[in-house]
Amino acid sequence: MLVCIDLLAVGMGIGLTAPPLTTTLLGTVAAEHAGVASGALNACRQVGGVLGIALFGSLIQTPSAFVSGLHLSALLAGGITGLACLLAWMYIQRKL
C-alpha cells in the first residue's frame, strides 16, 4: 500500500510540473524554432522515460530486492530532479 501512495505522489508531481516546463521551454524559443524545440523536448522526454525504466527496473529485478531497489530508485530520481532544479534555477538567475 505504501508503494501505491509513493507512486501516486510521483505521478502527481510529474503531472503538475510537465505542463509549466513545456510552456516555459516553448516560450523561450523564437516562433520559427518552436517546432524543433517541441520535437526535441518530446524526444528527450521519451528517451528519458525509456532509460529511466531500464535503469531503475534493473535495480528491482528480483522480488526480494524490490523494496530496496525501489528506495534506491527513488533516491536516485530525487537526486537527479534536485540537480535539474538547481541547474534550472542557475539558468534563470543568469537570464535575469
N, CA, C and O atoms as a CHARMM CRD file, in Angstrom:
* protein
*
  384
    1    1 MET  N      0.81800  -1.19500   0.00000 PROA 1      0.00000
    2    1 MET  CA     0.00000   0.00000   0.00000 PROA 1      0.00000
    3    1 MET  C      0.86500   1.26400   0.00000 PROA 1      0.00000
    4    1 MET  O      0.53200   2.25200  -0.65500 PROA 1      0.00000
    5    2 LEU  N      1.97400   1.22400   0.73800 PROA 2      0.00000
    6    2 LEU  CA     2.86600   2.37900   0.78700 PROA 2      0.00000
    7    2 LEU  C      3.45400   2.67300  -0.59100 PROA 2      0.00000
    8    2 LEU  O      3.65200   3.83500  -0.94800 PROA 2      0.00000
    9    3 VAL  N      3.73400   1.62400  -1.36300 PROA 3      0.00000
   10    3 VAL  CA     4.27100   1.81000  -2.71000 PROA 3      0.00000
   11    3 VAL  C      3.25700   2.55000  -3.57400 PROA 3      0.00000
   12    3 VAL  O      3.63100   3.43000  -4.35000 PROA 3      0.00000
   13    4 CYS  N      1.98300   2.20200  -3.44900 PROA 4      0.00000
   14    4 CYS  CA     0.93700   2.87300  -4.22800 PROA 4      0.00000
   15    4 CYS  C      0.86800   4.35800  -3.89300 PROA 4      0.00000
   16    4 CYS  O      0.69500   5.19000  -4.78300 PROA 4      0.00000
   17    5 ILE  N      1.00100   4.68500  -2.63000 PROA 5      0.00000
   18    5 ILE  CA     0.96700   6.08800  -2.21300 PROA 5      0.00000
   19    5 ILE  C      2.17800   6.82900  -2.76900 PROA 5      0.00000
   20    5 ILE  O      2.05900   7.95800  -3.24300 PROA 5      0.00000
   21    6 ASP  N      3.33600   6.19200  -2.71000 PROA 6      0.00000
   22    6 ASP  CA     4.54900   6.81000  -3.25900 PROA 6      0.00000
   23    6 ASP  C      4.41900   7.04500  -4.75800 PROA 6      0.00000
   24    6 ASP  O      4.75400   8.12100  -5.25300 PROA 6      0.00000
   25    7 LEU  N      3.93500   6.04000  -5.47600 PROA 7      0.00000
   26    7 LEU  CA     3.79200   6.17600  -6.92300 PROA 7      0.00000
   27    7 LEU  C      2.72800   7.20900  -7.28600 PROA 7      0.00000
   28    7 LEU  O      2.85700   7.89600  -8.30000 PROA 7      0.00000
   29    8 LEU  N      1.69600   7.32300  -6.48400 PROA 8      0.00000
   30    8 LEU  CA     0.68400   8.35300  -6.70200 PROA 8      0.00000
   31    8 LEU  C      1.30700   9.74100  -6.55500 PROA 8      0.00000
   32    8 LEU  O      1.02400  10.64200  -7.34500 PROA 8      0.00000
   33    9 ALA  N      2.15000   9.90600  -5.54500 PROA 9      0.00000
   34    9 ALA  CA     2.82300  11.19700  -5.34200 PROA 9      0.00000
   35    9 ALA  C      3.74100  11.52500  -6.51600 PROA 9      0.00000
   36    9 ALA  O      3.80100  12.67300  -6.95600 PROA 9      0.00000
   37   10 VAL  N      4.45100  10.53000  -7.02100 PROA 10     0.00000
   38   10 VAL  CA     5.33200  10.75200  -8.17300 PROA 10     0.00000
   39   10 VAL  C      4.51100  11.15600  -9.39300 PROA 10     0.00000
   40   10 VAL  O      4.85600  12.10800 -10.09200 PROA 10     0.00000
   41   11 GLY  N      3.43700  10.43900  -9.64200 PROA 11     0.00000
   42   11 GLY  CA     2.58600  10.75600 -10.78500 PROA 11     0.00000
   43   11 GLY  C      1.98200  12.14700 -10.69800 PROA 11     0.00000
   44   11 GLY  O      1.90000  12.86000 -11.69800 PROA 11     0.00000
   45   12 MET  N      1.56100  12.52600  -9.50900 PROA 12     0.00000
   46   12 MET  CA     1.00700  13.87000  -9.33300 PROA 12     0.00000
   47   12 MET  C      2.08300  14.93300  -9.53500 PROA 12     0.00000
   48   12 MET  O      1.82300  15.98600 -10.11700 PROA 12     0.00000
   49   13 GLY  N      3.28100  14.65300  -9.05400 PROA 13     0.00000
   50   13 GLY  CA     4.37500  15.60700  -9.24300 PROA 13     0.00000
   51   13 GLY  C      4.71600  15.80100 -10.70700 PROA 13     0.00000
   52   13 GLY  O      4.94200  16.92400 -11.15700 PROA 13     0.00000
   53   14 ILE  N      4.75400  14.71000 -11.44400 PROA 14     0.00000
   54   14 ILE  CA     5.03000  14.81000 -12.87900 PROA 14     0.00000
   55   14 ILE  C      3.90700  15.56000 -13.57500 PROA 14     0.00000
   56   14 ILE  O      4.15500  16.40700 -14.43400 PROA 14     0.00000
   57   15 GLY  N      2.68200  15.24900 -13.20500 PROA 15     0.00000
   58   15 GLY  CA     1.53900  15.92100 -13.81300 PROA 15     0.00000
   59   15 GLY  C      1.49600  17.41200 -13.53700 PROA 15     0.00000
   60   15 GLY  O      1.02800  18.18800 -14.37100 PROA 15     0.00000
   61   16 LEU  N      1.98000  17.81500 -12.37500 PROA 16     0.00000
   62   16 LEU  CA     1.98000  19.23500 -12.02500 PROA 16     0.00000
   63   16 LEU  C      3.17000  19.99800 -12.60400 PROA 16     0.00000
   64   16 LEU  O      3.09400  21.21400 -12.77700 PROA 16     0.00000
   65   17 THR  N      4.26100  19.30400 -12.90500 PROA 17     0.00000
   66   17 THR  CA     5.44600  20.00700 -13.39700 PROA 17     0.00000
   67   17 THR  C      5.60100  19.97900 -14.91000 PROA 17     0.00000
   68   17 THR  O      6.18900  20.90300 -15.47300 PROA 17     0.00000
   69   18 ALA  N      5.09900  18.96200 -15.58200 PROA 18     0.00000
   70   18 ALA  CA     5.30700  18.84600 -17.02700 PROA 18     0.00000
   71   18 ALA  C      4.68500  20.00200 -17.81900 PROA 18     0.00000
   72   18 ALA  O      5.37700  20.56700 -18.66500 PROA 18     0.00000
   73   19 PRO  N      3.43100  20.38500 -17.59700 PROA 19     0.00000
   74   19 PRO  CA     2.87300  21.49400 -18.39300 PROA 19     0.00000
   75   19 PRO  C      3.59900  22.83000 -18.21300 PROA 19     0.00000
   76   19 PRO  O      3.86000  23.50000 -19.21200 PROA 19     0.00000
   77   20 PRO  N      3.94300  23.25400 -16.97600 PROA 20     0.00000
   78   20 PRO  CA     4.68000  24.52100 -16.86800 PROA 20     0.00000
   79   20 PRO  C      6.07000  24.45600 -17.50100 PROA 20     0.00000
   80   20 PRO  O      6.53700  25.43900 -18.07600 PROA 20     0.00000
   81   21 LEU  N      6.73000  23.30200 -17.39700 PROA 21     0.00000
   82   21 LEU  CA     8.04800  23.18200 -18.02000 PROA 21     0.00000
   83   21 LEU  C      7.94700  23.26900 -19.53600 PROA 21     0.00000
   84   21 LEU  O      8.78400  23.90100 -20.18100 PROA 21     0.00000
   85   22 THR  N      6.92900  22.63900 -20.10400 PROA 22     0.00000
   86   22 THR  CA     6.72300  22.70100 -21.55000 PROA 22     0.00000
   87   22 THR  C      6.42300  24.12900 -21.98100 PROA 22     0.00000
   88   22 THR  O      6.97000  24.60800 -22.97500 PROA 22     0.00000
   89   23 THR  N      5.56400  24.80500 -21.24600 PROA 23     0.00000
   90   23 THR  CA     5.22100  26.19600 -21.55700 PROA 23     0.00000
   91   23 THR  C      6.44700  27.09300 -21.46000 PROA 23     0.00000
   92   23 THR  O      6.65000  27.96400 -22.30600 PROA 23     0.00000
   93   24 THR  N      7.25700  26.88700 -20.43900 PROA 24     0.00000
   94   24 THR  CA     8.46800  27.68800 -20.26600 PROA 24     0.00000
   95   24 THR  C      9.43600  27.46900 -21.41700 PROA 24     0.00000
   96   24 THR  O      9.98900  28.42500 -21.96000 PROA 24     0.00000
   97   25 LEU  N      9.64100  26.21600 -21.78800 PROA 25     0.00000
   98   25 LEU  CA    10.56500  25.91900 -22.88100 PROA 25     0.00000
   99   25 LEU  C     10.09200  26.54700 -24.17500 PROA 25     0.00000
  100   25 LEU  O     10.86000  27.22700 -24.85500 PROA 25     0.00000
  101   26 LEU  N      8.83800  26.32600 -24.51900 PROA 26     0.00000
  102   26 LEU  CA     8.34600  26.83600 -25.79200 PROA 26     0.00000
  103   26 LEU  C      8.19900  28.35000 -25.78500 PROA 26     0.00000
  104   26 LEU  O      8.18600  28.97600 -26.84500 PROA 26     0.00000
  105   27 GLY  N      8.08900  28.94300 -24.60800 PROA 27     0.00000
  106   27 GLY  CA     8.01300  30.39600 -24.52100 PROA 27     0.00000
  107   27 GLY  C      9.35400  31.08600 -24.65300 PROA 27     0.00000
  108   27 GLY  O      9.40800  32.29800 -24.86300 PROA 27     0.00000
  109   28 THR  N     10.43800  30.33300 -24.53400 PROA 28     0.00000
  110   28 THR  CA    11.76900  30.94900 -24.59700 PROA 28     0.00000
  111   28 THR  C     12.42800  30.83800 -25.96400 PROA 28     0.00000
  112   28 THR  O     13.50500  31.39600 -26.17500 PROA 28     0.00000
  113   29 VAL  N     11.80200  30.13100 -26.89200 PROA 29     0.00000
  114   29 VAL  CA    12.39200  29.99200 -28.22500 PROA 29     0.00000
  115   29 VAL  C     11.63500  30.87000 -29.21200 PROA 29     0.00000
  116   29 VAL  O     10.46700  31.20000 -29.00500 PROA 29     0.00000
  117   30 ALA  N     12.30800  31.23600 -30.27200 PROA 30     0.00000
  118   30 ALA  CA    11.66600  32.03200 -31.31900 PROA 30     0.00000
  119   30 ALA  C     10.56700  31.20700 -31.99000 PROA 30     0.00000
  120   30 ALA  O     10.63000  29.97800 -32.01300 PROA 30     0.00000
  121   31 ALA  N      9.57300  31.88600 -32.52600 PROA 31     0.00000
  122   31 ALA  CA     8.41300  31.20700 -33.11900 PROA 31     0.00000
  123   31 ALA  C      8.82300  30.25900 -34.24300 PROA 31     0.00000
  124   31 ALA  O      8.23100  29.19000 -34.39500 PROA 31     0.00000
  125   32 GLU  N      9.81200  30.63300 -35.01900 PROA 32     0.00000
  126   32 GLU  CA    10.22400  29.77000 -36.13700 PROA 32     0.00000
  127   32 GLU  C     10.94800  28.50600 -35.67300 PROA 32     0.00000
  128   32 GLU  O     11.11200  27.57000 -36.45500 PROA 32     0.00000
  129   33 HSD  N     11.38200  28.46600 -34.41800 PROA 33     0.00000
  130   33 HSD  CA    12.05600  27.28700 -33.87500 PROA 33     0.00000
  131   33 HSD  C     11.16800  26.48800 -32.92400 PROA 33     0.00000
  132   33 HSD  O     11.62600  25.52600 -32.30900 PROA 33     0.00000
  133   34 ALA  N      9.91000  26.87800 -32.80100 PROA 34     0.00000
  134   34 ALA  CA     9.01300  26.21000 -31.85000 PROA 34     0.00000
  135   34 ALA  C      8.80700  24.74100 -32.20100 PROA 34     0.00000
  136   34 ALA  O      8.73400  23.90100 -31.30400 PROA 34     0.00000
  137   35 GLY  N      8.71300  24.41700 -33.47400 PROA 35     0.00000
  138   35 GLY  CA     8.53000  23.01900 -33.88200 PROA 35     0.00000
  139   35 GLY  C      9.73100  22.16000 -33.52000 PROA 35     0.00000
  140   35 GLY  O      9.57500  21.04200 -33.03000 PROA 35     0.00000
  141   36 VAL  N     10.92300  22.68000 -33.76200 PROA 36     0.00000
  142   36 VAL  CA    12.14100  21.94300 -33.42800 PROA 36     0.00000
  143   36 VAL  C     12.26500  21.78600 -31.91400 PROA 36     0.00000
  144   36 VAL  O     12.62600  20.71600 -31.42400 PROA 36     0.00000
  145   37 ALA  N     11.96700  22.84800 -31.18100 PROA 37     0.00000
  146   37 ALA  CA    12.04800  22.78100 -29.71800 PROA 37     0.00000
  147   37 ALA  C     11.04300  21.78500 -29.15900 PROA 37     0.00000
  148   37 ALA  O     11.36100  21.02100 -28.24800 PROA 37     0.00000
  149   38 SER  N      9.83700  21.79100 -29.70100 PROA 38     0.00000
  150   38 SER  CA     8.81800  20.84900 -29.24400 PROA 38     0.00000
  151   38 SER  C      9.21900  19.41400 -29.55300 PROA 38     0.00000
  152   38 SER  O      9.04400  18.52300 -28.72200 PROA 38     0.00000
  153   39 GLY  N      9.75500  19.19200 -30.74200 PROA 39     0.00000
  154   39 GLY  CA    10.21400  17.85400 -31.10800 PROA 39     0.00000
  155   39 GLY  C     11.36800  17.37900 -30.24100 PROA 39     0.00000
  156   39 GLY  O     11.40400  16.22300 -29.81900 PROA 39     0.00000
  157   40 ALA  N     12.31600  18.28200 -29.97400 PROA 40     0.00000
  158   40 ALA  CA    13.45000  17.91700 -29.12100 PROA 40     0.00000
  159   40 ALA  C     12.99000  17.62000 -27.70100 PROA 40     0.00000
  160   40 ALA  O     13.47400  16.67900 -27.07300 PROA 40     0.00000
  161   41 LEU  N     12.05600  18.42000 -27.19300 PROA 41     0.00000
  162   41 LEU  CA    11.52400  18.18700 -25.85200 PROA 41     0.00000
  163   41 LEU  C     10.86200  16.82000 -25.76300 PROA 41     0.00000
  164   41 LEU  O     11.12400  16.05900 -24.83100 PROA 41     0.00000
  165   42 ASN  N     10.01600  16.51000 -26.71800 PROA 42     0.00000
  166   42 ASN  CA     9.31900  15.22400 -26.67600 PROA 42     0.00000
  167   42 ASN  C     10.26500  14.05000 -26.89100 PROA 42     0.00000
  168   42 ASN  O     10.09000  12.99600 -26.28000 PROA 42     0.00000
  169   43 ALA  N     11.26900  14.21900 -27.75400 PROA 43     0.00000
  170   43 ALA  CA    12.25100  13.14900 -27.94600 PROA 43     0.00000
  171   43 ALA  C     13.03800  12.90100 -26.65900 PROA 43     0.00000
  172   43 ALA  O     13.24700  11.75400 -26.26400 PROA 43     0.00000
  173   44 CYS  N     13.47100  13.97600 -26.01100 PROA 44     0.00000
  174   44 CYS  CA    14.20800  13.82800 -24.74500 PROA 44     0.00000
  175   44 CYS  C     13.32900  13.22400 -23.66400 PROA 44     0.00000
  176   44 CYS  O     13.79900  12.42100 -22.85700 PROA 44     0.00000
  177   45 ARG  N     12.06100  13.60300 -23.64000 PROA 45     0.00000
  178   45 ARG  CA    11.13200  13.05000 -22.65200 PROA 45     0.00000
  179   45 ARG  C     10.95900  11.54100 -22.86500 PROA 45     0.00000
  180   45 ARG  O     10.93000  10.77600 -21.90100 PROA 45     0.00000
  181   46 GLN  N     10.84600  11.12000 -24.11800 PROA 46     0.00000
  182   46 GLN  CA    10.67700   9.69900 -24.41200 PROA 46     0.00000
  183   46 GLN  C     11.95000   8.91000 -24.08900 PROA 46     0.00000
  184   46 GLN  O     11.88200   7.83300 -23.49800 PROA 46     0.00000
  185   47 VAL  N     13.10500   9.44800 -24.47700 PROA 47     0.00000
  186   47 VAL  CA    14.37200   8.76800 -24.18600 PROA 47     0.00000
  187   47 VAL  C     14.59200   8.68700 -22.68100 PROA 47     0.00000
  188   47 VAL  O     15.03900   7.65700 -22.17600 PROA 47     0.00000
  189   48 GLY  N     14.28400   9.75800 -21.96500 PROA 48     0.00000
  190   48 GLY  CA    14.41300   9.73900 -20.50900 PROA 48     0.00000
  191   48 GLY  C     13.51800   8.70500 -19.86900 PROA 48     0.00000
  192   48 GLY  O     13.92200   8.02700 -18.92500 PROA 48     0.00000
  193   49 GLY  N     12.30000   8.57600 -20.37600 PROA 49     0.00000
  194   49 GLY  CA    11.38400   7.56500 -19.85100 PROA 49     0.00000
  195   49 GLY  C     11.88600   6.15800 -20.08700 PROA 49     0.00000
  196   49 GLY  O     11.81800   5.30900 -19.19800 PROA 49     0.00000
  197   50 VAL  N     12.38900   5.91100 -21.28400 PROA 50     0.00000
  198   50 VAL  CA    12.91100   4.58000 -21.61000 PROA 50     0.00000
  199   50 VAL  C     14.13500   4.25100 -20.76200 PROA 50     0.00000
  200   50 VAL  O     14.23400   3.15700 -20.20600 PROA 50     0.00000
  201   51 LEU  N     15.06100   5.19500 -20.66400 PROA 51     0.00000
  202   51 LEU  CA    16.25900   4.94900 -19.85700 PROA 51     0.00000
  203   51 LEU  C     15.91900   4.80700 -18.38200 PROA 51     0.00000
  204   51 LEU  O     16.50000   3.97500 -17.68500 PROA 51     0.00000
  205   52 GLY  N     14.98100   5.61500 -17.90700 PROA 52     0.00000
  206   52 GLY  CA    14.57400   5.51300 -16.50500 PROA 52     0.00000
  207   52 GLY  C     13.97600   4.16000 -16.18300 PROA 52     0.00000
  208   52 GLY  O     14.30700   3.55700 -15.16300 PROA 52     0.00000
  209   53 ILE  N     13.10100   3.68200 -17.04400 PROA 53     0.00000
  210   53 ILE  CA    12.50100   2.36500 -16.82600 PROA 53     0.00000
  211   53 ILE  C     13.56300   1.27800 -16.88100 PROA 53     0.00000
  212   53 ILE  O     13.56200   0.36700 -16.05400 PROA 53     0.00000
  213   54 ALA  N     14.46700   1.36800 -17.84800 PROA 54     0.00000
  214   54 ALA  CA    15.50300   0.34000 -17.97800 PROA 54     0.00000
  215   54 ALA  C     16.45800   0.34500 -16.78600 PROA 54     0.00000
  216   54 ALA  O     16.75400  -0.70700 -16.21900 PROA 54     0.00000
  217   55 LEU  N     16.93700   1.52100 -16.40900 PROA 55     0.00000
  218   55 LEU  CA    17.91100   1.59600 -15.31700 PROA 55     0.00000
  219   55 LEU  C     17.28500   1.27900 -13.96600 PROA 55     0.00000
  220   55 LEU  O     17.81600   0.46600 -13.21000 PROA 55     0.00000
  221   56 PHE  N     16.16400   1.91500 -13.66300 PROA 56     0.00000
  222   56 PHE  CA    15.53600   1.68100 -12.37000 PROA 56     0.00000
  223   56 PHE  C     14.90000   0.30200 -12.30900 PROA 56     0.00000
  224   56 PHE  O     14.82900  -0.30400 -11.23900 PROA 56     0.00000
  225   57 GLY  N     14.43800  -0.19700 -13.45000 PROA 57     0.00000
  226   57 GLY  CA    13.89000  -1.55300 -13.48600 PROA 57     0.00000
  227   57 GLY  C     14.94200  -2.60400 -13.20000 PROA 57     0.00000
  228   57 GLY  O     14.64300  -3.64100 -12.60800 PROA 57     0.00000
  229   58 SER  N     16.17400  -2.34300 -13.61600 PROA 58     0.00000
  230   58 SER  CA    17.24000  -3.30800 -13.34800 PROA 58     0.00000
  231   58 SER  C     17.57600  -3.38100 -11.85600 PROA 58     0.00000
  232   58 SER  O     18.10900  -4.38500 -11.38600 PROA 58     0.00000
  233   59 LEU  N     17.26500  -2.32300 -11.12100 PROA 59     0.00000
  234   59 LEU  CA    17.53300  -2.32700  -9.68200 PROA 59     0.00000
  235   59 LEU  C     16.52600  -3.16400  -8.90200 PROA 59     0.00000
  236   59 LEU  O     16.80900  -3.58800  -7.78200 PROA 59     0.00000
  237   60 ILE  N     15.36400  -3.40100  -9.48000 PROA 60     0.00000
  238   60 ILE  CA    14.31100  -4.12900  -8.76100 PROA 60     0.00000
  239   60 ILE  C     13.90600  -5.38300  -9.52400 PROA 60     0.00000
  240   60 ILE  O     12.72100  -5.70800  -9.59700 PROA 60     0.00000
  241   61 GLN  N     14.87300  -6.08800 -10.09100 PROA 61     0.00000
  242   61 GLN  CA    14.57100  -7.21800 -10.95200 PROA 61     0.00000
  243   61 GLN  C     14.17800  -8.48800 -10.20500 PROA 61     0.00000
  244   61 GLN  O     13.58700  -9.38100 -10.81200 PROA 61     0.00000
  245   62 THR  N     14.47300  -8.60300  -8.94300 PROA 62     0.00000
  246   62 THR  CA    14.06200  -9.78600  -8.18500 PROA 62     0.00000
  247   62 THR  C     13.07200  -9.37000  -7.10300 PROA 62     0.00000
  248   62 THR  O     13.16100  -8.26000  -6.57900 PROA 62     0.00000
  249   63 PRO  N     12.13100 -10.24600  -6.76300 PROA 63     0.00000
  250   63 PRO  CA    11.13900  -9.87600  -5.74500 PROA 63     0.00000
  251   63 PRO  C     11.76200  -9.49600  -4.40200 PROA 63     0.00000
  252   63 PRO  O     11.26500  -8.60100  -3.71700 PROA 63     0.00000
  253   64 SER  N     12.83600 -10.16700  -4.02800 PROA 64     0.00000
  254   64 SER  CA    13.45000  -9.85400  -2.73000 PROA 64     0.00000
  255   64 SER  C     14.14300  -8.49500  -2.73700 PROA 64     0.00000
  256   64 SER  O     14.30200  -7.86900  -1.68900 PROA 64     0.00000
  257   65 ALA  N     14.54800  -8.04700  -3.90500 PROA 65     0.00000
  258   65 ALA  CA    15.24500  -6.76500  -3.99900 PROA 65     0.00000
  259   65 ALA  C     14.29900  -5.61900  -4.33600 PROA 65     0.00000
  260   65 ALA  O     14.74400  -4.48700  -4.52800 PROA 65     0.00000
  261   66 PHE  N     12.99800  -5.89900  -4.41200 PROA 66     0.00000
  262   66 PHE  CA    12.04600  -4.88100  -4.85400 PROA 66     0.00000
  263   66 PHE  C     12.04500  -3.64800  -3.95700 PROA 66     0.00000
  264   66 PHE  O     12.16300  -2.52400  -4.44600 PROA 66     0.00000
  265   67 VAL  N     11.91500  -3.84900  -2.65800 PROA 67     0.00000
  266   67 VAL  CA    11.80000  -2.70900  -1.74300 PROA 67     0.00000
  267   67 VAL  C     13.09400  -1.90900  -1.70100 PROA 67     0.00000
  268   67 VAL  O     13.06500  -0.68100  -1.79100 PROA 67     0.00000
  269   68 SER  N     14.22600  -2.58800  -1.56700 PROA 68     0.00000
  270   68 SER  CA    15.48900  -1.84600  -1.52300 PROA 68     0.00000
  271   68 SER  C     15.77300  -1.18100  -2.86700 PROA 68     0.00000
  272   68 SER  O     16.30100  -0.06900  -2.91200 PROA 68     0.00000
  273   69 GLY  N     15.42500  -1.85300  -3.95500 PROA 69     0.00000
  274   69 GLY  CA    15.60700  -1.25000  -5.27600 PROA 69     0.00000
  275   69 GLY  C     14.70200  -0.05500  -5.49100 PROA 69     0.00000
  276   69 GLY  O     15.09900   0.93200  -6.11100 PROA 69     0.00000
  277   70 LEU  N     13.48200  -0.14600  -4.97500 PROA 70     0.00000
  278   70 LEU  CA    12.55400   0.97400  -5.09700 PROA 70     0.00000
  279   70 LEU  C     13.05200   2.18100  -4.30700 PROA 70     0.00000
  280   70 LEU  O     12.94800   3.31700  -4.76800 PROA 70     0.00000
  281   71 HSD  N     13.58700   1.93200  -3.12600 PROA 71     0.00000
  282   71 HSD  CA    14.14500   3.03100  -2.32900 PROA 71     0.00000
  283   71 HSD  C     15.34200   3.66700  -3.03800 PROA 71     0.00000
  284   71 HSD  O     15.45700   4.89100  -3.09500 PROA 71     0.00000
  285   72 LEU  N     16.22400   2.83700  -3.57400 PROA 72     0.00000
  286   72 LEU  CA    17.38300   3.36300  -4.29200 PROA 72     0.00000
  287   72 LEU  C     16.94700   4.13700  -5.53300 PROA 72     0.00000
  288   72 LEU  O     17.49000   5.19900  -5.83500 PROA 72     0.00000
  289   73 SER  N     15.96300   3.59600  -6.24800 PROA 73     0.00000
  290   73 SER  CA    15.45300   4.29100  -7.43300 PROA 73     0.00000
  291   73 SER  C     14.87600   5.64700  -7.06800 PROA 73     0.00000
  292   73 SER  O     15.11300   6.63300  -7.76700 PROA 73     0.00000
  293   74 ALA  N     14.12100   5.70400  -5.98000 PROA 74     0.00000
  294   74 ALA  CA    13.53400   6.97100  -5.54600 PROA 74     0.00000
  295   74 ALA  C     14.62100   7.97200  -5.15000 PROA 74     0.00000
  296   74 ALA  O     14.51700   9.15800  -5.46100 PROA 74     0.00000
  297   75 LEU  N     15.65000   7.50000  -4.47000 PROA 75     0.00000
  298   75 LEU  CA    16.74800   8.39500  -4.09400 PROA 75     0.00000
  299   75 LEU  C     17.48700   8.92400  -5.31900 PROA 75     0.00000
  300   75 LEU  O     17.80800  10.11000  -5.39700 PROA 75     0.00000
  301   76 LEU  N     17.75400   8.03700  -6.27300 PROA 76     0.00000
  302   76 LEU  CA    18.43100   8.46800  -7.49600 PROA 76     0.00000
  303   76 LEU  C     17.57700   9.45900  -8.27800 PROA 76     0.00000
  304   76 LEU  O     18.07300  10.48500  -8.74200 PROA 76     0.00000
  305   77 ALA  N     16.29800   9.15000  -8.42000 PROA 77     0.00000
  306   77 ALA  CA    15.40200  10.05200  -9.14700 PROA 77     0.00000
  307   77 ALA  C     15.29900  11.39500  -8.43400 PROA 77     0.00000
  308   77 ALA  O     15.27900  12.44200  -9.08300 PROA 77     0.00000
  309   78 GLY  N     15.23200  11.37300  -7.11200 PROA 78     0.00000
  310   78 GLY  CA    15.18600  12.62000  -6.35300 PROA 78     0.00000
  311   78 GLY  C     16.45700  13.43200  -6.51300 PROA 78     0.00000
  312   78 GLY  O     16.40800  14.65500  -6.64500 PROA 78     0.00000
  313   79 GLY  N     17.59200  12.75400  -6.50000 PROA 79     0.00000
  314   79 GLY  CA    18.86100  13.44800  -6.69600 PROA 79     0.00000
  315   79 GLY  C     18.97400  14.07400  -8.07400 PROA 79     0.00000
  316   79 GLY  O     19.42700  15.21100  -8.20900 PROA 79     0.00000
  317   80 ILE  N     18.56500  13.33800  -9.09400 PROA 80     0.00000
  318   80 ILE  CA    18.59500  13.86500 -10.45900 PROA 80     0.00000
  319   80 ILE  C     17.63900  15.04200 -10.58800 PROA 80     0.00000
  320   80 ILE  O     17.96200  16.04600 -11.22400 PROA 80     0.00000
  321   81 THR  N     16.46300  14.91800  -9.98500 PROA 81     0.00000
  322   81 THR  CA    15.49100  16.01200 -10.02500 PROA 81     0.00000
  323   81 THR  C     16.02500  17.24200  -9.30100 PROA 81     0.00000
  324   81 THR  O     15.86900  18.36300  -9.78500 PROA 81     0.00000
  325   82 GLY  N     16.65100  17.04200  -8.15300 PROA 82     0.00000
  326   82 GLY  CA    17.23800  18.15900  -7.42400 PROA 82     0.00000
  327   82 GLY  C     18.32800  18.84900  -8.22900 PROA 82     0.00000
  328   82 GLY  O     18.40800  20.07800  -8.24500 PROA 82     0.00000
  329   83 LEU  N     19.16200  18.06700  -8.89400 PROA 83     0.00000
  330   83 LEU  CA    20.20900  18.63500  -9.73700 PROA 83     0.00000
  331   83 LEU  C     19.60500  19.42400 -10.89200 PROA 83     0.00000
  332   83 LEU  O     20.07900  20.51100 -11.22200 PROA 83     0.00000
  333   84 ALA  N     18.56000  18.87700 -11.50600 PROA 84     0.00000
  334   84 ALA  CA    17.89800  19.58200 -12.60200 PROA 84     0.00000
  335   84 ALA  C     17.28000  20.89200 -12.12100 PROA 84     0.00000
  336   84 ALA  O     17.33600  21.89900 -12.82700 PROA 84     0.00000
  337   85 CYS  N     16.69500  20.88400 -10.93000 PROA 85     0.00000
  338   85 CYS  CA    16.12400  22.11700 -10.36700 PROA 85     0.00000
  339   85 CYS  C     17.20900  23.14900 -10.11100 PROA 85     0.00000
  340   85 CYS  O     17.01900  24.33300 -10.38900 PROA 85     0.00000
  341   86 LEU  N     18.33600  22.71400  -9.58800 PROA 86     0.00000
  342   86 LEU  CA    19.44800  23.62500  -9.33700 PROA 86     0.00000
  343   86 LEU  C     19.96200  24.23200 -10.64100 PROA 86     0.00000
  344   86 LEU  O     20.20000  25.43800 -10.71400 PROA 86     0.00000
  345   87 LEU  N     20.13100  23.40700 -11.66400 PROA 87     0.00000
  346   87 LEU  CA    20.59500  23.90900 -12.95600 PROA 87     0.00000
  347   87 LEU  C     19.58900  24.87500 -13.56900 PROA 87     0.00000
  348   87 LEU  O     19.97500  25.89400 -14.14100 PROA 87     0.00000
  349   88 ALA  N     18.30100  24.55900 -13.45300 PROA 88     0.00000
  350   88 ALA  CA    17.27200  25.45800 -13.98100 PROA 88     0.00000
  351   88 ALA  C     17.29200  26.78700 -13.24200 PROA 88     0.00000
  352   88 ALA  O     17.17400  27.84400 -13.86100 PROA 88     0.00000
  353   89 TRP  N     17.44000  26.74100 -11.92300 PROA 89     0.00000
  354   89 TRP  CA    17.49400  27.97000 -11.13200 PROA 89     0.00000
  355   89 TRP  C     18.70300  28.81500 -11.52700 PROA 89     0.00000
  356   89 TRP  O     18.59600  30.03300 -11.66400 PROA 89     0.00000
  357   90 MET  N     19.85400  28.16400 -11.71000 PROA 90     0.00000
  358   90 MET  CA    21.05600  28.88800 -12.11400 PROA 90     0.00000
  359   90 MET  C     20.86700  29.51900 -13.49200 PROA 90     0.00000
  360   90 MET  O     21.30800  30.64300 -13.73000 PROA 90     0.00000
  361   91 TYR  N     20.21900  28.80300 -14.38800 PROA 91     0.00000
  362   91 TYR  CA    19.97000  29.32400 -15.73100 PROA 91     0.00000
  363   91 TYR  C     19.04400  30.53400 -15.67400 PROA 91     0.00000
  364   91 TYR  O     19.27800  31.53500 -16.35200 PROA 91     0.00000
  365   92 ILE  N     17.99500  30.43900 -14.86300 PROA 92     0.00000
  366   92 ILE  CA    17.04700  31.54900 -14.73700 PROA 92     0.00000
  367   92 ILE  C     17.73200  32.76700 -14.13000 PROA 92     0.00000
  368   92 ILE  O     17.49800  33.88900 -14.57800 PROA 92     0.00000
  369   93 GLN  N     18.57500  32.56700 -13.11800 PROA 93     0.00000
  370   93 GLN  CA    19.28100  33.67900 -12.49400 PROA 93     0.00000
  371   93 GLN  C     20.21800  34.36600 -13.48200 PROA 93     0.00000
  372   93 GLN  O     20.38800  35.58400 -13.44300 PROA 93     0.00000
  373   94 ARG  N     20.81400  33.59000 -14.35500 PROA 94     0.00000
  374   94 ARG  CA    21.72900  34.14900 -15.34300 PROA 94     0.00000
  375   94 ARG  C     20.97100  34.96900 -16.38900 PROA 94     0.00000
  376   94 ARG  O     21.48300  35.96800 -16.89500 PROA 94     0.00000
  377   95 LYS  N     19.73800  34.53700 -16.71100 PROA 95     0.00000
  378   95 LYS  CA    18.94000  35.23900 -17.71500 PROA 95     0.00000
  379   95 LYS  C     18.35900  36.54800 -17.18400 PROA 95     0.00000
  380   95 LYS  O     18.07400  37.45800 -17.96300 PROA 95     0.00000
  381   96 LEU  N     18.18100  36.65000 -15.85700 PROA 96     0.00000
  382   96 LEU  CA    17.57900  37.86800 -15.28700 PROA 96     0.00000
  383   96 LEU  C     18.55400  38.97100 -15.26200 PROA 96     0.00000
  384   96 LEU  O     18.22900  40.07300 -14.81800 PROA 96     0.00000
